[in-house]
Amino acid sequence: EAGVAPAQFLEDVFMPCLAHARLPELKAAMRHTDPEAALPRWHAHLLHVCGFLDKHKAYDVLIDFQAFMHDYARAGKTALLVFLAHAPTDFDARLEALRVAKRMFGEALEHPSAEPPQPGLTSADVSLLLRGADLQIAVTQLLQRNARAVPPETLALSLFGTNRDRLALAEQCVLLGGGAFLGGNLLLHFYSTDEAVVAAGLASRCQIQLAYAIGVAEPVS
């Protein structure tokens, strides 16, 4: 029953079901007693379970339960943690985590009304994360095809790191034959220098030009 305290639910219900591989039955029973998409009757219990899973880095189960309660945006962010947790050379596992993240962010945008309240995370933020996951898939596939030619320290970088990391990846993509389109996409997508200049009051308008040309030192006019 939903009347049981969240901590007791975790200890007496969730943990035994986890230990005996009966989580699908548990989810079915919870859905039967609360047919609403985001399971408001069980929300406190599920948040407690998710906190436990996050603390113990049981990310696969965490994603499953976040998606179960239609908390797709957080499920996508958890999948990005899975991507970052894998070794840089474990390309298949990293790509699978990115595809899960992309799918979860897509669900979050497609079903915004089903999302539990998420302070500080807007639809624009989710769209940016979706685009980032999509671009990281392209980058990871390019790195996988050229793994022997890429320095180990570059393989460890991601688009979800610092601006320096993103710039290094954009440059590497161009050098590996990803072309100016992919490299430019990475820069234009993640850099918001123009917005920062205007927001700081340094200018009323700001335009950034980005160009790439073989054999041309300064292709931007």
C-alpha positions as CSV (number, residue, x, y, z in Angstrom):
1,E,0.0,0.0,0.0
2,A,1.1,3.6,-0.7
3,G,0.5,4.4,3.0
4,V,3.7,2.7,4.0
5,A,6.6,5.1,4.6
6,P,9.1,5.5,1.7
7,A,12.0,4.1,3.8
8,Q,10.0,1.0,4.8
9,F,8.9,0.6,1.2
10,L,12.5,0.5,0.1
11,E,13.6,-2.0,2.8
12,D,10.6,-4.3,2.9
13,V,9.3,-4.2,-0.7
14,F,11.8,-2.9,-3.2
15,M,14.9,-4.6,-2.0
16,P,13.4,-8.1,-1.8
17,C,11.9,-7.6,-5.3
18,L,15.3,-6.5,-6.6
19,A,17.1,-9.4,-5.0
20,H,14.6,-11.9,-6.5
21,A,14.3,-10.3,-9.9
22,R,10.7,-9.4,-9.4
23,L,10.8,-5.7,-10.2
24,P,8.5,-6.1,-13.3
25,E,5.8,-7.5,-11.0
26,L,6.4,-4.7,-8.5
27,K,5.9,-2.1,-11.2
28,A,2.8,-3.8,-12.5
29,A,1.3,-3.8,-9.0
30,M,2.1,-0.1,-8.5
31,R,0.6,0.8,-11.9
32,H,-2.5,-1.2,-11.0
33,T,-3.1,0.9,-7.9
34,D,-2.2,4.2,-9.5
35,P,-3.0,4.3,-13.3
36,E,-1.9,8.0,-13.7
37,A,1.1,8.4,-15.9
38,A,3.5,9.9,-13.4
39,L,2.3,7.7,-10.5
40,P,1.6,10.6,-8.0
41,R,0.4,8.2,-5.3
42,W,3.8,6.5,-5.3
43,H,5.9,9.6,-6.1
44,A,7.6,9.9,-2.7
45,H,8.4,6.2,-2.6
46,L,9.8,6.2,-6.1
47,L,12.0,9.3,-5.3
48,H,13.3,7.5,-2.3
49,V,14.1,4.4,-4.4
50,C,15.8,6.6,-7.1
51,G,17.9,8.3,-4.4
52,F,19.1,5.0,-3.1
53,L,19.9,3.7,-6.6
54,D,21.7,6.9,-7.5
55,K,23.8,6.8,-4.3
56,H,24.9,3.2,-5.1
57,K,25.4,4.0,-8.8
58,A,22.9,1.3,-9.9
59,Y,22.3,3.4,-13.0
60,D,20.6,0.7,-15.2
61,V,17.9,0.1,-12.6
62,L,17.7,3.8,-11.9
63,I,17.0,4.6,-15.6
64,D,14.3,1.9,-15.7
65,F,12.5,3.4,-12.7
66,Q,12.9,7.0,-13.8
67,A,11.3,6.1,-17.1
68,F,8.6,4.1,-15.2
69,M,7.5,7.2,-13.4
70,H,7.8,9.1,-16.7
71,D,10.7,11.2,-15.4
72,Y,12.3,11.0,-18.8
73,A,14.6,14.0,-18.6
74,R,16.3,12.7,-15.5
75,A,16.5,9.2,-17.0
76,G,18.3,10.8,-20.0
77,K,20.7,12.6,-17.6
78,T,21.4,9.3,-15.8
79,A,22.1,7.7,-19.2
80,L,24.7,10.4,-19.8
81,L,26.3,9.4,-16.5
82,V,26.5,5.8,-17.8
83,F,28.2,7.1,-20.9
84,L,30.8,9.0,-18.9
85,A,31.3,6.0,-16.6
86,H,32.4,3.6,-19.3
87,A,36.0,3.5,-20.4
88,P,36.8,5.8,-23.3
89,T,37.6,2.8,-25.5
90,D,34.4,0.9,-24.7
91,F,32.7,2.5,-27.7
92,D,29.8,0.1,-28.0
93,A,28.7,0.6,-24.4
94,R,29.2,4.3,-24.6
95,L,27.1,4.5,-27.8
96,E,24.3,2.4,-26.3
97,A,24.2,4.8,-23.3
98,L,24.0,7.8,-25.6
99,R,21.1,6.2,-27.6
100,V,19.2,5.6,-24.3
101,A,19.8,9.2,-23.4
102,K,18.7,10.5,-26.8
103,R,15.5,8.3,-26.5
104,M,14.7,9.5,-23.0
105,F,15.2,13.2,-23.9
106,G,13.0,12.7,-26.9
107,E,10.3,11.2,-24.7
108,A,10.6,14.1,-22.3
109,L,9.9,16.6,-25.1
110,E,7.1,14.5,-26.6
111,H,5.3,14.1,-23.3
112,P,6.0,17.2,-21.3
113,S,2.7,17.0,-19.4
114,A,3.8,13.6,-17.9
115,E,6.9,15.1,-16.4
116,P,7.1,15.5,-12.7
117,P,8.2,19.0,-11.6
118,Q,11.9,19.6,-12.3
119,P,13.1,23.0,-11.0
120,G,15.7,24.6,-13.3
121,L,15.2,22.2,-16.2
122,T,13.2,23.7,-19.1
123,S,12.1,22.3,-22.4
124,A,15.0,24.3,-24.0
125,D,17.4,22.7,-21.6
126,V,16.1,19.2,-22.6
127,S,16.3,20.1,-26.3
128,L,19.9,21.1,-25.8
129,L,20.7,17.9,-24.0
130,L,19.0,15.9,-26.9
131,R,21.0,17.7,-29.5
132,G,24.2,17.2,-27.4
133,A,23.5,13.4,-27.1
134,D,22.9,13.3,-30.9
135,L,26.2,15.1,-31.6
136,Q,28.1,13.0,-29.1
137,I,26.9,9.9,-31.0
138,A,28.4,11.2,-34.2
139,V,31.6,12.2,-32.5
140,T,31.9,8.8,-30.7
141,Q,31.3,6.9,-34.0
142,L,34.0,9.0,-35.7
143,L,36.5,8.4,-32.8
144,Q,35.7,4.7,-32.9
145,R,36.5,4.5,-36.6
146,N,39.8,6.3,-36.1
147,A,40.7,5.1,-32.6
148,R,44.3,4.3,-33.5
149,A,44.9,7.8,-34.7
150,V,43.5,9.6,-31.8
151,P,45.5,10.4,-28.6
152,P,44.2,8.5,-25.5
153,E,43.6,11.8,-23.7
154,T,41.3,13.0,-26.6
155,L,39.3,9.8,-26.4
156,A,38.5,10.6,-22.8
157,L,36.9,14.0,-23.7
158,S,33.2,14.5,-24.2
159,L,30.9,17.3,-25.2
160,F,29.5,17.4,-21.7
161,G,32.8,18.5,-20.3
162,T,34.5,22.0,-20.3
163,N,34.6,24.4,-23.2
164,R,38.2,23.4,-23.7
165,D,37.1,19.8,-24.1
166,R,34.5,20.7,-26.7
167,L,36.9,22.8,-28.7
168,A,39.5,20.0,-28.7
169,L,36.8,17.5,-29.9
170,A,35.7,19.9,-32.6
171,E,39.3,20.3,-33.9
172,Q,39.8,16.5,-33.7
173,C,36.6,15.9,-35.7
174,V,37.9,18.2,-38.5
175,L,41.3,16.5,-38.5
176,L,39.8,13.0,-38.7
177,G,37.7,13.9,-41.7
178,G,34.4,14.6,-39.9
179,G,34.5,17.8,-41.8
180,A,33.8,21.4,-41.1
181,F,30.0,20.6,-40.8
182,L,30.4,18.4,-37.8
183,G,33.2,20.5,-36.2
184,G,31.2,23.6,-36.8
185,N,28.1,22.1,-35.4
186,L,29.9,21.2,-32.2
187,L,31.1,24.8,-31.7
188,L,27.9,26.6,-32.7
189,H,25.8,24.3,-30.6
190,F,27.7,24.5,-27.3
191,Y,29.2,28.0,-27.4
192,S,26.9,30.9,-26.5
193,T,29.5,33.6,-26.6
194,D,27.2,36.0,-28.4
195,E,24.5,35.6,-25.7
196,A,27.1,36.2,-23.0
197,V,28.4,39.4,-24.6
198,V,24.9,40.9,-24.9
199,A,23.9,39.7,-21.4
200,A,27.0,41.3,-19.9
201,G,26.0,44.7,-21.5
202,L,29.1,44.8,-23.6
203,A,27.1,45.2,-26.8
204,S,23.5,45.4,-28.0
205,R,24.2,42.9,-30.8
206,C,26.9,40.3,-31.4
207,Q,27.5,38.1,-34.4
208,I,29.9,35.1,-34.6
209,Q,31.4,33.9,-37.9
210,L,32.8,30.4,-38.1
211,A,34.5,29.1,-41.2
212,Y,36.9,26.4,-42.3
213,A,38.8,26.1,-45.6
214,I,41.8,23.9,-46.6
215,G,44.9,26.0,-47.2
216,V,43.3,29.3,-45.9
217,A,44.7,30.6,-42.7
218,E,41.9,33.1,-42.0
219,P,38.8,32.0,-43.9
220,V,36.5,34.4,-42.0
221,S,36.2,37.8,-43.5
